[in-house]
Amino acid sequence: MKGRLEGLHSISINLKYRITLEMIVTEREIILVNVGDHQQVY
C-alpha cells in the first residue's frame, strides 16, 4: 500500500469485507501487529 498506509498489507475477504494487516516478518515467524477492517483503516 502507499501513502499513510505504507507498510500495511490488504486482503479481500469478499466483496464487502477487506482486512488490513500490519506485520513483522522474521526468519522464524510472522507477527501480526494490527488487524483492522476496511472502515477502520481507510
C-alpha positions as CSV (number, residue, x, y, z in Angstrom):
1,M,0.0,0.0,0.0
2,K,1.1,3.6,-0.5
3,G,0.9,6.9,1.4
4,R,-0.1,6.8,5.1
5,L,-0.9,3.1,4.7
6,E,2.6,2.1,3.5
7,G,3.8,-1.0,5.3
8,L,0.3,-2.5,5.6
9,H,-1.0,-5.4,3.5
10,S,-4.6,-5.7,2.4
11,I,-6.6,-8.9,1.9
12,S,-10.1,-9.1,0.4
13,I,-12.4,-11.5,2.3
14,N,-15.3,-11.0,-0.1
15,L,-16.9,-8.0,-2.0
16,K,-18.0,-6.4,1.2
17,Y,-15.1,-7.1,3.6
18,R,-11.4,-6.3,3.4
19,I,-8.8,-6.5,6.2
20,T,-5.5,-4.8,6.5
21,L,-2.6,-6.4,8.2
22,E,0.5,-4.8,9.8
23,M,3.1,-7.5,10.5
24,I,6.6,-8.1,11.4
25,V,8.4,-10.9,9.4
26,T,11.4,-12.6,11.0
27,E,13.4,-15.6,10.0
28,R,11.1,-17.9,12.1
29,E,7.8,-16.2,12.5
30,I,5.2,-13.7,11.2
31,I,3.9,-11.4,14.0
32,L,0.6,-9.7,13.4
33,V,0.8,-6.3,15.0
34,N,-2.5,-4.8,13.9
35,V,-5.6,-6.2,12.1
36,G,-8.4,-4.0,11.1
37,D,-11.4,-3.8,8.7
38,H,-11.9,-1.5,5.8
39,Q,-13.8,1.2,7.7
40,Q,-11.1,1.4,10.5
41,V,-8.2,1.9,8.1
42,Y,-9.5,3.8,5.0
